[in-house]
Amino acid sequence: MSHGEPARSLEVEKLLRQQAVLAKFGELALKCADLDVILTQACVLVGEALGTDLAKVVELLPDGQTLRVRAGVGWNPGVVGVAEVQLSERSSETHALRHGIPMSSSDIAGETRFEYAEFLKQNGVRAVVNVAILGSEEKAPFGLLQVDSRVPRDFTQSDVLFLQSYANLLAAAVARLRGLDQMRSKEVALKQALVDCCNGAERQKFLSLEIDHRSKNMLAVLQAALRLTVAKDVPTFVQVIEGRVAALARAQNLLAASHWQGADLHAMLRGELAPYLETGSRPQADLDGRMLTLPNAAVQPFAMALHEMTTNAIRYGALSIPTGRLRISWQAGEDGTLHMRWAESGGPLLPAPPHKRGFGSRVLTNTLRTQLGGTIVMAWEPTGLVCDFVVPLLRSSRSEGLPSSVLAAV
């Protein structure tokens, strides 16, 4: 046997060992679905292939300037998952990433080209080789595969070629798992979109039924208003009916704007009293209360009641003369009830409460009291009507609309 044959035999043995590691790692990279397991095993196997006791994978963080040790073997506590390297012109990692060329140092103690992280020296590292784990054309590299040795070492060309092949397998595994993550994310998003679509269809069905219910309800209310409205002549009759229809229309618009979730009480009052809220420096009407959303089932009854009270105030009460004033205040109780006061003052003197119970009074009684379960106290003071009523809004939110029996009683 010649002098060179043992060396060639050792080289062949090393190459066979590296090929076996590539085959073993390639199988793992294709089958395993856990990236951290793949990266850790990559470090274990590459150390076996090159006969070193230290190896690590450093991941390039989103800032593009920091590398963090993602996986490794042989390191002291506080390195894997913690230690970081900042890219700079004096780091071998920068050159390996930017140019895609493996960079190595046979002995960092005498290295003049690069500066190395302190944690390497604390772990007794003497020799280092860096190989980039590339990304796709449009993506940044994943990071670096780094093999370290506690003794000075020259990494041969065959070592570097092996590491490049190994790093390419790692890059393929990273790309595969990232692709799977994207597919899972898209699947989750697709499922959510499907749920949203189904919910939207159910919501649309509910809205269609609600609109149909409200339309029939409105027609029934209009029929009652037409049947019970009394006027001295046709023009007056038309005027009264138009006012009631307009009040219902405003309520419907508020409901539609909220997708039939309810209506803002303040907006409803402004719709009825706008001319008296904007009369120069001293409006005739004043609203005092925080924003409050009426449940959808309470909107139409409130709209009818407020319209009748406003109409009465304009015809006979405080809003019938310039010196009259109307103050509406409200607050929501902790038990979910609405407390509201309608107070007129400065209007024409009232010798006595009205003897005749008109359409407006019946609306108040049969909607706010009978339908919504509220209480009403009306005081006919000499200078105007003062009305206090309490309505349980939680009950109103569970109501299903104006019952036909209530309509019949109006």
ChimeraX attribute file (.defattr): number of C-alpha atoms within 10 A of each C-alpha:
attribute: neighborCount
match mode: 1-to-1
recipient: residues
	/A:1	5
	/A:2	6
	/A:3	7
	/A:4	8
	/A:5	10
	/A:6	11
	/A:7	11
	/A:8	11
	/A:9	11
	/A:10	11
	/A:11	13
	/A:12	12
	/A:13	12
	/A:14	17
	/A:15	17
	/A:16	13
	/A:17	15
	/A:18	22
	/A:19	15
	/A:20	14
	/A:21	21
	/A:22	21
	/A:23	13
	/A:24	13
	/A:25	19
	/A:26	17
	/A:27	12
	/A:28	16
	/A:29	25
	/A:30	14
	/A:31	10
	/A:32	13
	/A:33	15
	/A:34	12
	/A:35	17
	/A:36	12
	/A:37	13
	/A:38	21
	/A:39	21
	/A:40	17
	/A:41	18
	/A:42	30
	/A:43	22
	/A:44	20
	/A:45	19
	/A:46	25
	/A:47	21
	/A:48	16
	/A:49	20
	/A:50	20
	/A:51	11
	/A:52	17
	/A:53	17
	/A:54	23
	/A:55	26
	/A:56	27
	/A:57	29
	/A:58	28
	/A:59	21
	/A:60	24
	/A:61	13
	/A:62	9
	/A:63	7
	/A:64	11
	/A:65	12
	/A:66	16
	/A:67	23
	/A:68	20
	/A:69	20
	/A:70	20
	/A:71	26
	/A:72	23
	/A:73	19
	/A:74	17
	/A:75	18
	/A:76	10
	/A:77	8
	/A:78	9
	/A:79	20
	/A:80	19
	/A:81	14
	/A:82	11
	/A:83	16
	/A:84	19
	/A:85	19
	/A:86	15
	/A:87	17
	/A:88	14
	/A:89	12
	/A:90	13
	/A:91	16
	/A:92	21
	/A:93	28
	/A:94	20
	/A:95	19
	/A:96	20
	/A:97	23
	/A:98	11
	/A:99	10
	/A:100	17
	/A:101	14
	/A:102	21
	/A:103	19
	/A:104	23
	/A:105	22
	/A:106	18
	/A:107	17
	/A:108	19
	/A:109	14
	/A:110	9
	/A:111	13
	/A:112	9
	/A:113	11
	/A:114	15
	/A:115	15
	/A:116	17
	/A:117	12
	/A:118	11
	/A:119	16
	/A:120	18
	/A:121	13
	/A:122	10
	/A:123	15
	/A:124	14
	/A:125	20
	/A:126	20
	/A:127	22
	/A:128	26
	/A:129	25
	/A:130	29
	/A:131	27
	/A:132	30
	/A:133	27
	/A:134	22
	/A:135	16
	/A:136	11
	/A:137	7
	/A:138	6
	/A:139	8
	/A:140	15
	/A:141	19
	/A:142	22
	/A:143	27
	/A:144	28
	/A:145	27
	/A:146	25
	/A:147	24
	/A:148	26
	/A:149	22
	/A:150	17
	/A:151	14
	/A:152	16
	/A:153	17
	/A:154	14
	/A:155	16
	/A:156	10
	/A:157	9
	/A:158	13
	/A:159	16
	/A:160	18
	/A:161	13
	/A:162	20
	/A:163	25
	/A:164	20
	/A:165	13
	/A:166	23
	/A:167	22
	/A:168	17
	/A:169	21
	/A:170	26
	/A:171	21
	/A:172	18
	/A:173	23
	/A:174	22
	/A:175	16
	/A:176	16
	/A:177	17
	/A:178	13
	/A:179	12
	/A:180	13
	/A:181	12
	/A:182	12
	/A:183	12
	/A:184	12
	/A:185	12
	/A:186	12
	/A:187	12
	/A:188	12
	/A:189	12
	/A:190	12
	/A:191	12
	/A:192	12
	/A:193	12
	/A:194	12
	/A:195	12
	/A:196	13
	/A:197	12
	/A:198	12
	/A:199	12
	/A:200	12
	/A:201	12
	/A:202	12
	/A:203	14
	/A:204	13
	/A:205	12
	/A:206	13
	/A:207	15
	/A:208	12
	/A:209	12
	/A:210	15
	/A:211	16
	/A:212	12
	/A:213	14
	/A:214	19
	/A:215	13
	/A:216	12
	/A:217	18
	/A:218	18
	/A:219	11
	/A:220	17
	/A:221	24
	/A:222	17
	/A:223	13
	/A:224	16
	/A:225	19
	/A:226	15
	/A:227	10
	/A:228	12
	/A:229	14
	/A:230	14
	/A:231	12
	/A:232	7
	/A:233	8
	/A:234	10
	/A:235	10
	/A:236	12
	/A:237	14
	/A:238	13
	/A:239	12
	/A:240	19
	/A:241	16
	/A:242	12
	/A:243	15
	/A:244	19
	/A:245	17
	/A:246	16
	/A:247	22
	/A:248	21
	/A:249	15
	/A:250	17
	/A:251	25
	/A:252	22
	/A:253	13
	/A:254	20
	/A:255	22
	/A:256	15
	/A:257	12
	/A:258	12
	/A:259	14
	/A:260	20
	/A:261	16
	/A:262	23
	/A:263	26
	/A:264	17
	/A:265	20
	/A:266	17
	/A:267	17
	/A:268	21
	/A:269	18
	/A:270	16
	/A:271	16
	/A:272	21
	/A:273	22
	/A:274	14
	/A:275	12
	/A:276	18
	/A:277	17
	/A:278	14
	/A:279	11
	/A:280	8
	/A:281	6
	/A:282	11
	/A:283	15
	/A:284	22
	/A:285	22
	/A:286	16
	/A:287	16
	/A:288	13
	/A:289	13
	/A:290	12
	/A:291	13
	/A:292	16
	/A:293	16
	/A:294	23
	/A:295	21
	/A:296	24
	/A:297	25
	/A:298	27
	/A:299	26
	/A:300	28
	/A:301	23
	/A:302	23
	/A:303	23
	/A:304	22
	/A:305	22
	/A:306	21
	/A:307	24
	/A:308	24
	/A:309	20
	/A:310	21
	/A:311	20
	/A:312	17
	/A:313	21
	/A:314	16
	/A:315	12
	/A:316	16
	/A:317	25
	/A:318	27
	/A:319	26
	/A:320	16
	/A:321	16
	/A:322	11
	/A:323	12
	/A:324	20
	/A:325	24
	/A:326	27
	/A:327	15
	/A:328	17
	/A:329	16
	/A:330	21
	/A:331	16
	/A:332	18
	/A:333	12
	/A:334	7
	/A:335	9
	/A:336	12
	/A:337	17
	/A:338	19
	/A:339	17
	/A:340	19
	/A:341	19
	/A:342	19
	/A:343	20
	/A:344	24
	/A:345	20
	/A:346	17
	/A:347	22
	/A:348	17
	/A:349	14
	/A:350	15
	/A:351	10
	/A:352	9
	/A:353	13
	/A:354	9
	/A:355	6
	/A:356	7
	/A:357	8
	/A:358	14
	/A:359	16
	/A:360	20
	/A:361	15
	/A:362	15
	/A:363	25
	/A:364	24
	/A:365	20
	/A:366	22
	/A:367	24
	/A:368	24
	/A:369	16
	/A:370	15
	/A:371	22
	/A:372	26
	/A:373	15
	/A:374	21
	/A:375	16
	/A:376	16
	/A:377	10
	/A:378	13
	/A:379	13
	/A:380	15
	/A:381	16
	/A:382	15
	/A:383	19
	/A:384	25
	/A:385	23
	/A:386	18
	/A:387	17
	/A:388	17
	/A:389	18
	/A:390	22
	/A:391	21
	/A:392	20
	/A:393	23
	/A:394	15
	/A:395	17
	/A:396	22
	/A:397	17
	/A:398	13
	/A:399	16
	/A:400	13
	/A:401	20
	/A:402	22
	/A:403	14
	/A:404	12
	/A:405	10
	/A:406	15
	/A:407	19
	/A:408	12
	/A:409	13
	/A:410	21
